[in-house]
Amino acid sequence: MPNNHNDELIKRKADHLRLCASDRVKYTAKTNGFENYEFIHDAATETDISAIDLRTLFFGHEINVPFMISCMTGGTDEANNINLKLAAAARELKIPLGLGSQRYLLESNDLVHHFEMIRQEAGDIPLVGNIGAAQVSMTENPDEFSILVEASKIDVLAVHLNPAQELFQKGGDLNFTGLMKNLEYLANHIEIPVIVKEVGSGISGTTAARLLETGVKGIDVAGAGGTTWTGVEILRNGGNSSHNFWNWGLPTSYCIRTVHELKMKYDFLLIGSGGIDNSFDNARALALGADITASARKVLQALLEGGTDAVINLINGYFEDLKKIMFLTGSSTLSELRNDKLIIKSELF
């Protein structure tokens, strides 16, 4: 039975990788919401574009630009090779890299060598580990997650919240009882920062407040508008995009805006992801209040099409455009960009 279980996990991860390499898993009737915002042009800008410094801190690590290659997948030979290539790109860019689910490390030592290779390839850039909410909920000993830290040399642990995905996954975990209690223990006892992330359905301000009360240090909203993971599982079950729940989720822009409001009460890192597929959406996410942005599928597609150079060029392009947007909005710093530099388009007419 354990072998059958592992075989199913490997097949699932291979399916995820194959589907996310395409555009079949995009939302069809919902966007990230960024198209509703316009930057306010400053015709009298005094910003010196050559002096714009985008370096920022990611849990004590200085990174060159406020961007993270988000968690994708792991557990297959192809995924392992992809993660090594992404590690090389992230090291060149000096940005954080999110790893795929590490639940295997709780069950087997087979992949320890792979994570050691990623750490070596990544150099000293921050690595973000990844474990599911279901595993956190079901554990009787939250201290077991220290195995992930020791085995993979990660700097931050992300707990991914994916109830909608689990709901439509064959054999999905549907009992999250104990999540908040175990998350609180984990956040306050593990030796590295713990963050939480959705996988594409978004985190509202109300939910984020509950999560922050546990002591987690970051929220990755991962809103709707990019990859629909309910859609991924619907496709794996033989369905299609006409399914009633294909477009389930809260738009990324709404999530960033409402979660950012919690900055007045809580000290945390806000990561804006979910359909960050171009320079302007990346800039709007930062302007709405994200401390850093993140993307997965777009980065994966760039890697598959053009290798590590394509990933580096994609992300560098985002931030060259960001500097131009900052120049045109009179924003010398990211803090100034977040200070009323967007207007809702309906207010323009």
C-alpha positions as CSV (number, residue, x, y, z in Angstrom):
1,M,0.0,0.0,0.0
2,P,2.7,2.6,0.8
3,N,4.2,2.0,-2.7
4,N,0.8,2.5,-4.3
5,H,0.4,5.7,-2.3
6,N,3.8,7.0,-3.4
7,D,3.1,6.1,-7.0
8,E,-0.2,8.0,-6.9
9,L,1.6,11.1,-5.5
10,I,4.2,10.9,-8.2
11,K,1.6,10.6,-10.9
12,R,-0.4,13.5,-9.5
13,K,2.7,15.7,-9.4
14,A,3.6,14.8,-13.0
15,D,0.0,15.6,-14.1
16,H,0.3,19.0,-12.3
17,L,3.5,19.8,-14.1
18,R,2.1,18.9,-17.5
19,L,-1.1,20.9,-17.0
20,C,0.6,24.0,-15.6
21,A,2.9,24.1,-18.6
22,S,-0.1,25.0,-20.7
23,D,-2.8,27.7,-20.5
24,R,-5.6,25.1,-20.1
25,V,-5.7,25.8,-16.3
26,K,-6.4,29.6,-16.5
27,Y,-9.5,31.2,-15.1
28,T,-12.1,31.6,-17.8
29,A,-14.6,34.0,-16.2
30,K,-12.6,35.8,-13.6
31,T,-9.5,38.0,-13.7
32,N,-7.0,39.1,-11.1
33,G,-8.8,42.5,-11.1
34,F,-5.7,44.6,-11.9
35,E,-7.2,45.8,-15.1
36,N,-9.6,47.9,-13.0
37,Y,-6.7,50.2,-11.9
38,E,-4.7,52.8,-13.8
39,F,-1.5,54.5,-12.7
40,I,-1.7,58.2,-12.2
41,H,0.7,59.9,-14.6
42,D,2.9,62.6,-13.1
43,A,3.9,65.0,-15.9
44,A,6.1,66.9,-13.5
45,T,8.0,63.9,-12.2
46,E,11.4,64.6,-10.5
47,T,12.2,60.9,-10.0
48,D,15.8,60.0,-11.1
49,I,15.2,56.6,-12.7
50,S,18.9,55.8,-12.5
51,A,18.8,56.2,-8.7
52,I,15.8,53.8,-8.1
53,D,17.0,51.0,-5.8
54,L,14.7,48.0,-5.7
55,R,16.7,45.9,-3.2
56,T,14.6,44.8,-0.3
57,L,14.7,42.4,2.7
58,F,13.1,39.0,2.7
59,F,13.2,37.8,6.3
60,G,16.6,39.2,6.9
61,H,18.0,38.3,3.5
62,E,18.7,41.1,1.1
63,I,17.3,40.4,-2.4
64,N,17.8,42.4,-5.6
65,V,14.2,42.9,-6.5
66,P,10.9,42.3,-4.6
67,F,10.0,39.1,-6.4
68,M,9.9,35.4,-5.6
69,I,9.8,32.4,-7.9
70,S,6.8,30.7,-6.3
71,C,6.3,27.1,-5.1
72,M,5.5,24.8,-8.0
73,T,5.9,21.0,-7.7
74,G,8.3,18.3,-6.9
75,G,8.7,14.5,-6.5
76,T,9.3,13.6,-10.1
77,D,12.6,13.4,-12.0
78,E,11.4,16.2,-14.4
79,A,10.3,18.4,-11.5
80,N,13.6,17.9,-9.7
81,N,15.5,18.9,-12.9
82,I,13.2,22.0,-13.2
83,N,13.8,23.0,-9.6
84,L,17.6,22.8,-10.1
85,K,17.3,25.1,-13.2
86,L,15.1,27.5,-11.3
87,A,17.6,27.5,-8.4
88,A,20.3,28.6,-10.9
89,A,18.1,31.4,-12.2
90,A,17.1,32.6,-8.7
91,R,20.7,32.7,-7.7
92,E,21.6,34.8,-10.7
93,L,18.7,37.2,-10.0
94,K,19.4,37.0,-6.2
95,I,15.7,36.4,-5.3
96,P,14.0,33.8,-3.2
97,L,12.9,30.4,-4.6
98,G,9.9,28.5,-3.5
99,L,10.1,24.7,-3.5
100,G,7.3,22.2,-4.3
101,S,5.5,20.2,-1.6
102,Q,8.0,18.5,0.7
103,R,5.6,16.0,2.3
104,Y,7.8,13.2,0.8
105,L,10.5,14.1,3.4
106,L,8.0,13.2,6.2
107,E,7.7,9.7,4.7
108,S,11.0,8.9,3.0
109,N,14.7,10.0,2.8
110,D,14.8,9.3,-1.0
111,L,14.7,13.0,-2.0
112,V,17.1,14.4,0.6
113,H,20.0,14.3,-1.9
114,H,17.8,16.3,-4.4
115,F,17.2,19.1,-1.9
116,E,20.9,19.2,-1.0
117,M,21.6,19.7,-4.7
118,I,19.1,22.5,-4.9
119,R,20.7,24.2,-1.8
120,Q,24.1,23.9,-3.5
121,E,22.8,25.3,-6.8
122,A,20.9,28.1,-5.1
123,G,24.0,29.3,-3.1
124,D,22.9,31.7,-0.3
125,I,19.6,32.9,-1.7
126,P,16.5,32.2,0.5
127,L,14.8,28.9,-0.1
128,V,11.1,28.6,0.9
129,G,9.9,25.1,1.8
130,N,6.4,24.0,1.3
131,I,4.0,21.7,3.2
132,G,0.2,21.3,2.9
133,A,-2.4,22.5,5.4
134,A,-3.7,18.9,5.5
135,Q,-0.3,17.6,6.8
136,V,-0.2,20.4,9.4
137,S,-3.8,19.6,10.5
138,M,-3.3,15.9,10.8
139,T,0.0,15.8,12.6
140,E,0.1,14.8,16.2
141,N,3.6,16.2,16.6
142,P,4.2,19.6,14.8
143,D,7.9,19.2,15.8
144,E,8.2,16.7,13.0
145,F,8.3,19.5,10.5
146,S,11.8,20.3,11.7
147,I,12.8,17.4,9.5
148,L,12.0,19.6,6.5
149,V,14.3,22.3,7.7
150,E,17.2,20.0,8.5
151,A,16.9,17.9,5.3
152,S,16.4,20.7,2.8
153,K,18.2,23.6,4.4
154,I,15.3,25.9,3.8
155,D,15.1,29.5,5.2
156,V,11.3,29.9,5.4
157,L,8.5,27.3,5.6
158,A,5.3,28.0,3.7
159,V,2.1,26.2,4.7
160,H,-0.1,26.0,1.6
161,L,-3.9,26.3,2.1
162,N,-5.7,24.6,-0.7
163,P,-9.2,23.5,0.5
164,A,-10.8,24.1,-3.0
165,Q,-8.1,22.0,-4.7
166,E,-8.5,19.2,-2.1
167,L,-12.2,19.3,-2.6
168,F,-12.0,18.3,-6.2
169,Q,-8.9,16.1,-6.0
170,K,-9.5,12.3,-6.1
171,G,-8.9,11.2,-2.5
172,G,-8.3,14.7,-1.4
173,D,-7.9,15.6,2.3
174,L,-11.1,17.3,3.5
175,N,-10.6,17.4,7.2
176,F,-8.7,20.4,8.3
177,T,-9.7,20.2,12.0
178,G,-6.7,21.3,14.1
179,L,-5.1,23.5,11.5
180,M,-5.1,26.7,13.5
181,K,-3.9,25.1,16.7
182,N,-1.1,23.2,15.0
183,L,-0.2,26.2,12.8
184,E,0.1,28.4,16.0
185,Y,2.5,25.8,17.5
186,L,4.5,25.5,14.4
187,A,4.8,29.3,13.9
188,N,6.0,29.8,17.5
189,H,8.3,26.8,17.9
190,I,10.0,26.1,14.5
191,E,13.4,27.8,14.2
192,I,12.6,29.6,10.9
193,P,9.8,31.9,9.9
194,V,6.5,30.3,8.9
195,I,4.3,31.9,6.2
196,V,1.0,30.8,4.7
197,K,-0.1,30.8,1.1
198,E,-3.1,30.0,-0.9
199,V,-2.7,28.2,-4.2
200,G,-5.0,30.3,-6.4
201,S,-8.3,30.9,-4.6
202,G,-7.1,33.9,-2.5
203,I,-6.9,34.9,1.1
204,S,-9.3,37.6,2.3
205,G,-8.5,40.2,4.9
206,T,-10.8,38.4,7.5
207,T,-9.0,35.1,7.0
208,A,-5.6,36.7,7.0
209,A,-6.3,38.3,10.4
210,R,-7.1,34.9,11.9
211,L,-3.9,33.5,10.4
212,L,-1.8,36.3,11.7
213,E,-3.1,35.8,15.2
214,T,-1.3,32.4,15.1
215,G,2.0,34.1,14.8
216,V,2.8,33.4,11.1
217,K,5.2,36.0,9.6
218,G,3.9,36.3,6.1
219,I,0.8,36.0,3.9
220,D,1.0,35.0,0.2
221,V,-2.6,35.8,-1.0
222,A,-2.2,33.7,-4.2
223,G,-5.5,35.1,-5.5
224,A,-7.7,34.1,-8.4
225,G,-6.8,35.2,-11.9
226,G,-3.9,33.0,-12.7
227,T,-3.9,29.2,-12.3
228,T,-7.1,27.7,-11.1
229,W,-6.1,24.6,-9.0
230,T,-9.7,23.5,-8.8
231,G,-9.5,23.5,-12.6
232,V,-6.3,21.5,-12.5
233,E,-8.1,18.8,-10.5
234,I,-11.3,19.0,-12.6
235,L,-9.2,18.3,-15.7
236,R,-7.5,15.4,-14.0
237,N,-11.0,14.0,-13.2
238,G,-12.0,14.2,-16.9
239,G,-14.0,17.5,-16.6
240,N,-13.6,20.8,-18.4
241,S,-13.8,24.5,-17.8
242,S,-17.6,24.5,-17.9
243,H,-17.6,23.0,-14.4
244,N,-19.5,25.2,-11.8
245,F,-16.4,25.6,-9.6
246,W,-13.8,26.3,-12.3
247,N,-13.7,30.0,-11.5
248,W,-13.9,29.8,-7.7
249,G,-11.9,32.3,-5.8
250,L,-11.2,35.9,-4.8
251,P,-9.3,38.2,-7.3
252,T,-5.7,38.9,-6.4
253,S,-6.1,42.6,-6.4
254,Y,-9.0,42.4,-3.8
255,C,-6.9,40.1,-1.6
256,I,-3.8,42.4,-1.7
257,R,-5.9,45.5,-1.0
258,T,-7.8,44.0,2.0
259,V,-4.8,42.1,3.5
260,H,-2.6,45.2,3.2
261,E,-5.0,47.0,5.6
262,L,-3.9,44.6,8.3
263,K,-0.4,46.2,8.3
264,M,-1.8,48.8,10.7
265,K,-2.1,46.0,13.3
266,Y,0.3,43.3,12.4
267,D,3.9,43.1,11.3
268,F,4.1,40.7,8.4
269,L,5.4,40.2,4.9
270,L,2.7,40.5,2.3
271,I,3.3,38.5,-0.9
272,G,1.1,39.3,-3.9
273,S,0.7,36.4,-6.3
274,G,-2.1,35.0,-8.5
275,G,-1.9,35.9,-12.2
276,I,1.2,38.1,-12.1
277,D,1.8,37.5,-15.8
278,N,3.1,40.8,-17.0
279,S,5.0,43.9,-16.0
280,F,2.0,46.1,-15.3
281,D,0.2,43.5,-13.1
282,N,3.4,43.1,-11.2
283,A,3.7,46.8,-10.6
284,R,0.0,47.2,-9.7
285,A,0.4,44.4,-7.1
286,L,3.2,46.3,-5.5
287,A,1.3,49.6,-5.7
288,L,-1.7,48.1,-4.0
289,G,0.5,47.1,-1.0
290,A,2.4,43.9,-1.7
291,D,5.9,43.9,-0.2
292,I,7.0,41.4,-2.8
293,T,5.3,39.7,-5.8
294,A,5.5,36.1,-6.9
295,S,4.7,33.9,-9.9
296,A,4.9,30.2,-10.8
297,R,3.2,29.1,-14.0
298,K,4.5,32.1,-16.1
299,V,8.0,31.4,-14.8
300,L,7.6,27.6,-15.5
301,Q,6.5,28.3,-19.1
302,A,9.5,30.7,-19.7
303,L,11.8,28.0,-18.4
304,L,10.4,25.3,-20.6
305,E,10.5,27.6,-23.7
306,G,13.9,29.2,-23.2
307,G,15.7,27.8,-20.2
308,T,17.2,29.7,-17.3
309,D,18.1,32.7,-19.5
310,A,14.4,33.1,-20.4
311,V,13.4,33.2,-16.7
312,I,16.1,35.7,-16.0
313,N,15.0,37.9,-18.9
314,L,11.4,37.6,-17.9
315,I,11.9,38.8,-14.4
316,N,14.5,41.4,-15.2
317,G,12.0,42.8,-17.8
318,Y,9.3,43.1,-15.1
319,F,11.5,45.3,-13.0
320,E,13.0,47.4,-15.8
321,D,9.4,48.3,-16.6
322,L,8.7,48.9,-12.9
323,K,11.4,51.5,-12.8
324,K,9.8,53.2,-15.8
325,I,6.4,53.1,-14.1
326,M,7.9,54.6,-11.0
327,F,9.6,57.4,-13.0
328,L,6.3,58.2,-14.7
329,T,4.3,58.2,-11.4
330,G,6.9,60.3,-9.5
331,S,7.8,57.4,-7.2
332,S,11.5,57.4,-6.1
333,T,10.9,54.4,-3.8
334,L,8.5,51.5,-3.5
335,S,7.0,53.1,-0.5
336,E,6.1,56.2,-2.6
337,L,4.7,53.9,-5.3
338,R,2.3,52.5,-2.7
339,N,1.1,56.1,-1.8
340,D,-1.9,56.8,-3.9
341,K,-0.4,56.2,-7.3
342,L,-3.3,54.1,-8.6
343,I,-6.8,55.2,-9.5
344,I,-9.9,53.0,-10.2
345,K,-10.5,53.3,-13.9
346,S,-14.2,54.1,-13.4
347,E,-13.2,57.3,-11.6
348,L,-11.5,58.6,-14.8
349,F,-14.9,59.1,-16.6
